[in-house]
């Protein structure tokens, strides 16, 4: 059900991506644990999941480790990260990947299923500005089944606490600087390695043609996300996990 590119060590690339992301978010695995707790609470141990802006398939990997009877559809536009995802899950009939632009009004028409028990995403939708994100939330309200859930874990700072935000940022960046000095890869260094890999060089070049260095999106508060999801057609929405600068909002259809 997946198309794979051969000739590189996909597990090594998955592990490298995880380490790079953990440099920014040391509590990354904790948010995934809570996310999957909520999936189990609302959909049980065999959910049909849409891994939204899936990247390398990080959420899908953790989903299938915890729920072997689950199925997952990963959606992304990034050709390099999708190459890693497809290589990682090659031959696994529980997983499908779709190349789609979430800003395309017709992107949901490319999905293999009309509805999902859960739509999950992490550290991805801040690449969108608020208006396209509001539109996306309306589309997701039509994808999540009645009683199903949408979970978004992302950067959601509180604009009403500037001194707290600055103190947290100062501490976090000091720790990141120490880790980098000890050899941790940041975003730019990771992509430089990908560009030097014979298999990933082409997809990486294509990726930068699509996105540039980084998309220029918004980071609204968790309260904004919850309110916008309710306005989009979800029955309930609120924060179910948070760190000093990040949060995870759950919306129940």
C-alpha positions as CSV (number, residue, x, y, z in Angstrom):
1,X,0.0,0.0,0.0
2,X,3.0,2.3,0.1
3,X,5.6,3.2,-2.5
4,X,9.2,3.0,-1.3
5,X,12.4,4.4,-2.6
6,X,15.3,1.9,-1.9
7,X,18.9,2.5,-1.3
8,X,19.1,4.3,2.1
9,X,18.6,3.5,5.8
10,X,15.1,4.7,6.5
11,X,15.2,3.8,10.1
12,X,18.3,5.8,10.6
13,X,16.6,8.8,9.0
14,X,13.6,8.3,11.2
15,X,15.7,8.2,14.3
16,X,17.7,11.3,13.1
17,X,14.5,13.2,12.5
18,X,13.2,12.3,16.0
19,X,16.5,13.5,17.6
20,X,16.4,16.8,15.7
21,X,12.8,17.4,16.7
22,X,13.5,16.6,20.3
23,X,16.2,19.3,20.3
24,X,13.3,21.7,20.0
25,X,10.8,19.8,22.0
26,X,12.2,17.6,24.8
27,X,8.7,16.6,25.9
28,X,7.7,15.4,22.4
29,X,7.1,11.8,23.4
30,X,4.8,12.9,26.3
31,X,2.5,14.8,23.9
32,X,2.3,11.7,21.7
33,X,1.4,9.5,24.7
34,X,-1.4,11.8,25.7
35,X,-2.6,12.1,22.1
36,X,-2.8,8.3,21.8
37,X,-4.6,8.1,25.2
38,X,-7.3,10.3,23.8
39,X,-7.5,8.2,20.6
40,X,-8.0,5.1,22.7
41,X,-10.6,6.9,24.9
42,X,-12.8,7.9,21.9
43,X,-12.0,5.3,19.2
44,X,-10.7,2.2,21.0
45,X,-7.7,0.0,20.0
46,X,-8.4,-0.3,16.3
47,X,-8.9,3.2,15.1
48,X,-8.9,4.5,11.5
49,X,-6.6,7.5,11.7
50,X,-5.6,10.4,9.4
51,X,-2.1,11.5,10.1
52,X,-2.3,15.1,9.0
53,X,0.9,16.8,7.7
54,X,2.5,13.5,8.6
55,X,6.1,14.2,7.7
56,X,8.2,11.1,8.2
57,X,5.2,9.3,9.7
58,X,6.2,9.9,13.3
59,X,2.6,9.7,14.7
60,X,1.8,6.7,12.5
61,X,4.8,4.8,13.9
62,X,3.7,5.4,17.5
63,X,0.1,4.7,16.6
64,X,0.9,1.2,15.2
65,X,3.3,0.4,18.0
66,X,0.6,1.0,20.5
67,X,-2.4,-0.2,18.4
68,X,-1.3,-2.9,16.0
69,X,-4.9,-3.2,14.7
70,X,-5.0,0.5,13.7
71,X,-4.9,1.8,10.1
72,X,-3.4,5.1,9.1
73,X,-3.5,7.5,6.1
74,X,-0.6,9.9,6.1
75,X,-1.0,13.2,4.2
76,X,1.8,15.6,3.4
77,X,3.2,17.7,0.6
78,X,6.9,17.5,1.5
79,X,8.6,15.0,-1.0
80,X,11.6,14.4,1.2
81,X,9.8,13.6,4.4
82,X,7.3,11.5,2.4
83,X,10.1,9.5,0.9
84,X,11.3,8.6,4.4
85,X,7.8,7.8,5.4
86,X,7.1,5.6,2.4
87,X,10.5,3.8,2.8
88,X,9.8,3.2,6.5
89,X,6.4,1.7,6.1
90,X,7.0,-0.1,2.7
91,X,5.0,-3.3,2.6
92,X,2.8,-2.5,5.6
93,X,-0.8,-2.8,4.4
94,X,-2.1,-0.8,7.4
95,X,-0.5,2.4,6.0
96,X,-1.2,4.6,3.0
97,X,0.3,7.9,2.0
98,X,-1.2,10.7,0.0
99,X,0.7,13.7,-1.5
100,X,-1.6,16.7,-1.1
101,X,-1.5,20.4,-0.3
102,X,-3.7,21.2,2.7
103,X,-4.4,24.6,1.1
104,X,-6.0,22.9,-1.9
105,X,-9.8,23.2,-1.6
106,X,-10.1,19.6,-3.0
107,X,-7.4,17.9,-0.9
108,X,-9.9,15.7,1.0
109,X,-11.1,14.2,-2.2
110,X,-7.7,12.4,-2.4
111,X,-8.3,10.5,0.8
112,X,-9.0,6.7,0.6
113,X,-11.7,6.9,3.2
114,X,-14.7,9.3,3.6
115,X,-14.3,9.6,7.3
116,X,-11.9,8.8,10.1
117,X,-12.2,8.0,13.8
118,X,-9.3,10.4,14.6
119,X,-7.3,13.1,12.8
120,X,-3.9,13.7,14.4
121,X,-1.3,16.3,13.8
122,X,1.7,17.7,15.6
123,X,4.0,20.6,15.1
124,X,2.8,21.2,11.6
125,X,-0.2,23.5,11.3
126,X,1.8,26.6,12.5
127,X,3.0,26.6,8.9
128,X,-0.5,28.0,7.9
129,X,-1.8,31.5,8.5
130,X,-5.0,31.8,10.5
131,X,-7.4,32.2,7.6
132,X,-6.3,29.0,5.8
133,X,-6.2,27.2,9.1
134,X,-9.8,28.3,9.8
135,X,-10.7,26.9,6.4
136,X,-8.9,23.6,7.1
137,X,-10.7,23.2,10.4
138,X,-14.0,23.5,8.5
139,X,-12.8,20.7,6.1
140,X,-11.8,18.5,9.0
141,X,-15.2,18.8,10.6
142,X,-16.4,17.0,7.5
143,X,-13.7,14.3,7.7
144,X,-14.0,13.3,11.4
145,X,-16.9,10.9,12.0
146,X,-19.6,11.7,14.6
147,X,-18.1,11.0,18.0
148,X,-14.6,11.1,16.5
149,X,-11.8,13.4,17.5
150,X,-9.2,15.9,16.0
151,X,-6.0,16.5,18.0
152,X,-3.5,19.2,17.2
153,X,-0.3,19.5,19.2
154,X,1.6,22.6,18.2
155,X,3.2,25.9,19.3
156,X,0.4,27.8,21.0
157,X,1.9,30.6,23.2
158,X,-0.3,32.7,25.4
159,X,0.0,36.4,24.2
160,X,-1.3,37.6,27.6
161,X,1.8,36.4,29.5
162,X,4.8,38.1,27.8
163,X,7.2,38.0,30.8
164,X,6.5,34.3,31.4
165,X,7.0,33.6,27.7
166,X,10.3,35.4,27.6
167,X,11.6,33.6,30.8
168,X,10.7,30.2,29.3
169,X,12.3,31.1,26.0
170,X,15.5,32.2,27.6
171,X,15.8,29.0,29.6
172,X,14.8,26.8,26.7
173,X,17.3,28.4,24.3
174,X,20.2,28.1,26.8
175,X,19.5,24.4,27.1
176,X,19.3,24.1,23.3
177,X,22.6,25.9,22.9
178,X,24.3,23.5,25.3
179,X,22.9,20.5,23.4
180,X,24.0,21.9,20.1
181,X,27.5,22.4,21.4
182,X,27.4,18.7,22.4
183,X,26.6,17.7,18.8
184,X,22.8,17.9,18.5
185,X,21.5,18.7,15.0
186,X,19.2,21.7,14.4
187,X,16.7,22.1,11.5
188,X,19.2,23.5,9.1
189,X,21.9,21.0,9.8
190,X,19.5,18.1,9.4
191,X,18.4,19.3,6.0
192,X,22.0,19.8,4.9
193,X,22.5,16.1,5.7
194,X,19.4,15.2,3.7
195,X,20.6,17.2,0.8
196,X,23.9,15.3,0.8
197,X,22.2,11.9,0.8
198,X,22.2,10.4,-2.8
199,X,18.6,9.1,-2.4
200,X,17.1,12.2,-0.6
201,X,19.0,14.9,-2.5
202,X,16.4,15.2,-5.3
203,X,13.3,15.2,-3.0
204,X,15.1,17.6,-0.7
205,X,15.7,20.1,-3.5
206,X,12.1,19.8,-4.6
207,X,11.0,20.4,-1.0
208,X,12.9,23.7,-0.8
209,X,11.3,24.7,-4.1
210,X,7.9,24.2,-2.5
211,X,8.4,25.7,0.9
212,X,11.6,27.7,0.9
213,X,13.5,27.7,4.2
214,X,10.3,27.6,6.4
215,X,6.7,28.6,5.8
216,X,5.6,31.9,7.4
217,X,2.5,30.8,9.4
218,X,0.8,31.9,12.6
219,X,0.9,30.6,16.2
220,X,-2.4,31.5,17.7
221,X,-3.3,30.6,21.3
222,X,-4.9,27.3,22.4
223,X,-8.1,29.3,23.1
224,X,-8.2,30.5,19.5
225,X,-7.8,27.0,18.2
226,X,-10.6,25.7,20.5
227,X,-13.0,28.5,19.6
228,X,-12.3,28.2,15.9
229,X,-12.8,24.4,16.0
230,X,-16.2,24.9,17.7
231,X,-17.2,27.5,15.1
232,X,-16.1,25.0,12.4
233,X,-18.6,22.4,13.5
234,X,-17.0,20.5,16.4
235,X,-19.3,20.0,19.4
236,X,-16.6,20.4,22.1
237,X,-13.0,21.6,22.1
238,X,-10.4,22.3,24.7
239,X,-6.7,21.9,25.8
240,X,-5.9,18.4,26.9
241,X,-2.1,18.8,27.3
242,X,0.2,21.8,27.6
243,X,3.8,22.8,28.2
244,X,5.0,26.4,28.9
245,X,4.8,27.3,25.1
246,X,3.0,24.4,23.4
247,X,-0.4,22.8,23.8
248,X,-2.6,20.1,22.4
249,X,-6.2,20.9,21.6
250,X,-8.8,18.1,21.3
251,X,-12.0,18.7,19.3
252,X,-14.9,16.2,19.6
253,X,-17.3,15.9,16.7
